């Protein structure tokens, strides 16, 4: 028997992760404590943005990449929202434009000055108002400029402070137009392009555009994964009970149109699955990981076909290669560190140092700091 059949050949079997030196981290940042399962961090080749704790509203920090070390408490923030910020996303076509969604039911688009902030930024370029409940997801269109998707994550807001539970009015039974709405905007003119209402009966956990941006997939609290054509406003494909567990799941599009999901089994074990949208009866591949309870955040690199899975509250990043032949999902390795992660940022490919064989870079959020982790392919 040839050796090749025993060990699968892969360029990425020896990919290893390395945290940067302490002085290259961003220290003394009060990372947001909101319970929403977002990444809390967005990165591009110029800036790193981190959602932070803020009194009386929502705010996020925007730091130039080179501004490492201890961040002064008085460092200016982007602070125009009146409720906690839940999600942020940099525009892929302009490194100085970032969108934010908040519990105050609005989406705001911000223009960051060339050298970063010198004073607090309170005036957004546009305010997008169309949601009646908090906005938990914002994501830019991958190919069309200025097109922004936002998803309202319905459900009553939790009472804050010392109010007794009895004082909190119970939510009405599935109100008409309960906001699990997906809106697609023109971020330049603040015009609502498409309103996709009634497609999701429950909380939307994640939204991911396909590579060409012609459709997107969503993971919903009703355990369904849906592929949606935004122009027609229809569900093209739907898989009910993609993961049996009740905890949050996520779905992302891969470059070839397949869908990768993370979720929980009925026994609360964390799972990964790969689906073919043409045939959603059975998953192409399904793997169980462990029985930890943090939501798994998947990050996908279309150039290497590697998926990195970061669990909230874990101290590890696992990575898998997706291939054409069974079993389709191949475990490569795990990067482990001592501290658990609160959130994770992911650098786009154009911000990497390819001369050092860097294939991915994460920005891991701790309780009080942000630590870049570099993934490298060793080469002779």
Secondary structure, 3 states (H helix, E strand, C coil): CCHHHHCCCCCCCCCEEEECCHHHCEECCCECCCCCCCCCEEECCCEEEEEECCCCCEEEEEEECCCCEECCCCCCCEEEECCCEEEEEECCCCCCEEEEEECCCEEEEEECCCCCCCCCECCCCEEEECCCCCEEEEEECCCCCCEEEEEECCCCCCCCCCCCHHHCCCCCCCCCCCCCCEEEEECCCCEEEEEECCCCCCCEEEEEECCCCCCEEEEECCCCEEEEECCCCEEEEEECCCCCCCCCCEEEECCCCCEEEEEECCCCCEEEEEEECCECCCCCEEEECCCCCCCEEEEEECCCCEEEEEECCCCEEEEEEECCCCCCEEEEEEEECCCCCCEEEECCHHHCCHHHCEEEEEEEECCCEEEEEEEECCCC
